């Protein structure tokens, strides 16, 4: 059974503990690439860096290029209802919420692929 997470850091550290962190990073980069976006992660990016850089990129997309942000949500396959619900929160930490939702969805892809390969 796939575990539930309350925040991004918890999810990333869990992925690392079950040796799926590299797969998570590769899937995030793949999804960004499919959305025609670049996510520059340093080689050997640690979990804290991943969370920070992902959130920074999402914040930039929300503020500067919202159409690319929406395209990323489409590529990641984040349910529209979830995306709209989060958009209506309207608080200052919206990029944190979206970072977690994107990580959670990408983790589902990685987890299912690993479980059923």
C-alpha positions in Angstrom: 0.0 0.0 0.0 1.3 3.4 -0.9 2.0 5.6 2.1 0.3 9.0 2.6 2.4 12.1 3.2 1.6 15.4 4.8 4.3 17.5 3.2 7.0 17.6 0.5 10.0 16.9 2.7 8.4 13.8 4.2 7.7 12.4 0.7 11.2 13.1 -0.6 12.9 11.6 2.4 10.7 8.5 2.2 11.6 8.1 -1.5 15.2 8.3 -0.5 14.8 5.7 2.3 13.3 3.2 -0.2 16.0 3.9 -2.8 13.5 5.5 -5.2 14.8 9.1 -4.9 16.8 8.9 -8.1 13.7 7.7 -10.0 11.7 10.5 -8.4 14.2 13.1 -9.6 14.3 11.6 -13.1 10.5 11.6 -13.4 10.3 15.2 -12.2 12.9 16.2 -14.9 11.0 14.1 -17.5 7.7 15.8 -16.7 9.3 19.3 -16.8 10.9 18.3 -20.2 7.5 17.1 -21.6 6.1 20.5 -20.6 9.0 22.2 -22.5 10.4 23.5 -19.2 13.9 23.3 -17.9 14.5 22.3 -14.3 18.2 22.7 -13.6 19.2 20.3 -10.8 22.8 19.9 -9.8 24.3 16.5 -10.1 23.7 14.6 -6.9 21.0 17.0 -5.8 20.1 16.2 -2.2 16.4 16.1 -1.0 16.6 19.6 0.6 17.9 21.0 -2.7 15.3 19.2 -4.7 12.5 20.6 -2.6 13.9 24.1 -2.6 14.6 24.2 -6.4 11.3 22.7 -7.3 9.4 25.2 -5.2 11.4 28.1 -6.5 10.7 27.0 -10.1 7.0 26.6 -9.4 6.8 30.0 -7.7 8.5 31.5 -10.8 6.0 29.8 -13.1 3.0 30.9 -11.1 4.2 34.5 -11.0 5.8 34.9 -14.4 4.4 32.3 -16.8 1.1 30.9 -15.6 0.3 29.2 -19.0 3.5 27.1 -18.7 2.5 26.4 -15.1 -0.8 25.1 -16.2 0.9 23.0 -18.9 3.1 21.5 -16.3 0.1 20.5 -14.2 -1.4 18.9 -17.3 1.8 16.9 -18.0 2.1 15.8 -14.4 -1.5 14.8 -14.6 -2.6 16.6 -11.5 -6.4 16.3 -11.3 -8.1 19.5 -12.3 -10.3 19.6 -9.2 -7.3 19.4 -7.0 -5.5 22.1 -8.9 -8.5 24.5 -8.8 -9.1 23.8 -5.1 -5.5 24.7 -4.3 -5.6 27.8 -6.6 -8.6 29.1 -4.6 -6.6 28.9 -1.3 -4.9 32.1 -2.3 -2.4 32.2 0.5 1.2 33.3 0.3 2.5 29.8 0.3 0.7 28.6 -2.7 3.9 27.4 -4.4 4.5 25.1 -1.4 1.1 23.6 -1.9 1.6 23.0 -5.6 5.1 21.7 -5.0 3.7 19.1 -2.6 0.8 18.2 -5.0 3.2 17.8 -8.0 5.7 15.7 -5.9 2.8 13.6 -4.7 1.6 12.9 -8.2 5.1 12.2 -9.5 5.7 9.9 -6.6 2.5 7.9 -7.5 4.0 7.4 -11.0 7.3 6.2 -9.6 5.8 4.0 -6.9 3.4 2.3 -9.3 6.1 1.7 -11.9 8.4 0.2 -9.2 5.6 -1.9 -7.7 4.3 -3.4 -10.9 7.5 -3.7 -13.0 
